[in-house]
Amino acid sequence: MRQVLNPYGDADYTEVPHGSHSHFVPKDRDPDVDIGQFPTTRPGPGQRITPQGQIVPK
């Protein structure tokens, strides 16, 4: 229930299941960008996901 009410929790992004894989979507996602444009791997240490779906250094 907590994940439904607050899907991001303390994280900067959340995992969104999409068929046989998942996409990692940031809190500040650009609503005009399709979920399929977001990465299928978590950002590494020192990285973040932009609102348009790119993984970049923090």
Backbone as CSV, one residue per row, in Angstrom:
resi,resn,N_x,N_y,N_z,CA_x,CA_y,CA_z,C_x,C_y,C_z
1,MET,0.824,-1.184,0.000,0.000,0.000,0.000,0.877,1.261,0.000
2,ARG,1.997,1.225,0.745,2.888,2.380,0.799,3.417,2.718,-0.591
3,GLN,3.760,1.700,-1.373,4.298,1.940,-2.716,3.238,2.566,-3.632
4,VAL,1.991,2.252,-3.413,0.923,2.845,-4.225,0.756,4.320,-3.870
5,LEU,0.786,4.624,-2.578,0.598,6.010,-2.134,1.814,6.887,-2.398
6,ASN,3.008,6.312,-2.272,4.246,7.075,-2.480,5.245,6.170,-3.198
7,PRO,5.142,6.039,-4.528,5.972,5.068,-5.256,7.477,5.343,-5.197
8,TYR,7.884,6.570,-4.882,9.303,6.900,-4.858,9.929,6.731,-3.480
9,GLY,9.134,6.782,-2.418,9.691,6.691,-1.077,10.766,7.741,-0.901
10,ASP,11.932,7.332,-0.451,13.065,8.246,-0.281,13.977,8.266,-1.505
11,ALA,13.664,7.453,-2.504,14.524,7.343,-3.689,14.255,8.472,-4.681
12,ASP,15.213,8.715,-5.564,15.075,9.726,-6.614,14.350,9.173,-7.839
13,TYR,14.168,7.840,-7.883,13.513,7.197,-9.017,12.764,5.967,-8.519
14,THR,11.898,5.432,-9.365,11.178,4.207,-9.040,11.286,3.234,-10.212
15,GLU,11.085,1.969,-9.921,11.122,0.925,-10.948,9.701,0.682,-11.455
16,VAL,9.518,0.754,-12.754,8.201,0.562,-13.366,8.255,-0.699,-14.228
17,PRO,7.568,-1.787,-13.810,7.546,-3.008,-14.613,6.914,-2.741,-15.983
18,HIS,7.520,-3.351,-17.019,7.060,-3.116,-18.390,7.261,-4.408,-19.174
19,GLY,6.320,-5.324,-19.040,6.455,-6.615,-19.717,7.545,-7.449,-19.086
20,SER,8.521,-7.871,-19.871,9.595,-8.739,-19.382,10.758,-7.972,-18.761
21,HIS,10.637,-6.654,-18.644,11.715,-5.839,-18.080,11.104,-4.671,-17.298
22,SER,11.945,-3.852,-16.719,11.493,-2.684,-15.969,12.226,-1.449,-16.455
23,HIS,11.621,-0.301,-16.252,12.252,0.986,-16.539,12.403,1.729,-15.225
24,PHE,13.457,2.508,-15.112,13.713,3.293,-13.924,13.389,4.744,-14.248
25,VAL,12.418,5.294,-13.510,11.823,6.585,-13.833,12.036,7.548,-12.659
26,PRO,12.548,8.759,-12.936,12.801,9.711,-11.854,11.523,10.389,-11.362
27,LYS,11.601,10.931,-10.148,10.472,11.668,-9.571,10.050,12.825,-10.469
28,ASP,11.032,13.485,-11.081,10.740,14.677,-11.884,10.580,14.356,-13.370
29,ARG,10.063,13.178,-13.666,9.877,12.728,-15.058,9.103,13.748,-15.882
30,ASP,9.567,13.966,-17.093,8.853,14.805,-18.052,7.650,13.981,-18.538
31,PRO,6.421,14.423,-18.267,5.251,13.621,-18.648,5.082,13.453,-20.161
32,ASP,5.799,14.235,-20.943,5.719,14.100,-22.394,6.654,13.016,-22.937
33,VAL,7.488,12.436,-22.069,8.427,11.392,-22.477,7.819,10.032,-22.125
34,ASP,7.746,9.144,-23.111,7.189,7.807,-22.928,8.027,6.993,-21.947
35,ILE,7.372,6.174,-21.143,8.069,5.314,-20.172,9.149,4.481,-20.862
36,GLY,8.913,4.050,-22.083,9.873,3.236,-22.823,11.190,3.937,-23.106
37,GLN,11.250,5.246,-22.924,12.476,6.001,-23.163,13.394,6.020,-21.943
38,PHE,12.927,5.499,-20.811,13.719,5.511,-19.593,14.571,4.250,-19.502
39,PRO,15.706,4.341,-18.792,16.653,3.219,-18.767,16.082,1.962,-18.115
40,THR,16.628,0.831,-18.543,16.230,-0.455,-17.975,17.245,-0.933,-16.933
41,THR,18.230,-0.108,-16.653,19.194,-0.402,-15.588,19.201,0.753,-14.602
42,ARG,19.475,0.428,-13.351,19.542,1.460,-12.314,20.750,2.356,-12.568
43,PRO,20.642,3.633,-12.196,21.832,4.476,-12.289,22.861,4.004,-11.260
44,GLY,24.125,4.142,-11.587,25.181,3.727,-10.680,25.478,4.810,-9.648
45,PRO,26.426,4.528,-8.769,26.829,5.533,-7.792,27.319,6.790,-8.515
46,GLY,26.884,7.949,-8.051,27.308,9.195,-8.670,26.580,9.522,-9.959
47,GLN,25.508,8.793,-10.254,24.726,9.044,-11.462,23.278,9.347,-11.079
48,ARG,22.554,9.960,-12.027,21.128,10.218,-11.843,20.432,10.058,-13.183
49,ILE,19.114,9.994,-13.149,18.314,9.902,-14.362,17.674,11.276,-14.582
50,THR,17.833,11.817,-15.786,17.255,13.122,-16.109,15.739,12.967,-16.340
51,PRO,15.000,14.061,-16.322,13.562,13.996,-16.592,13.226,13.432,-17.980
52,GLN,14.193,13.461,-18.907,13.976,12.927,-20.251,14.484,11.498,-20.420
53,GLY,15.104,10.921,-19.371,15.477,9.512,-19.404,16.938,9.185,-19.619
54,GLN,17.832,10.147,-19.605,19.248,9.851,-19.758,19.891,9.646,-18.379
55,ILE,20.856,8.739,-18.331,21.653,8.581,-17.119,22.877,9.473,-17.279
56,VAL,23.069,10.379,-16.303,24.154,11.354,-16.356,24.839,11.427,-14.992
57,PRO,26.067,11.973,-14.924,26.706,12.163,-13.615,25.891,13.132,-12.771
58,LYS,25.944,12.943,-11.448,25.259,13.871,-10.525,25.952,15.201,-10.517
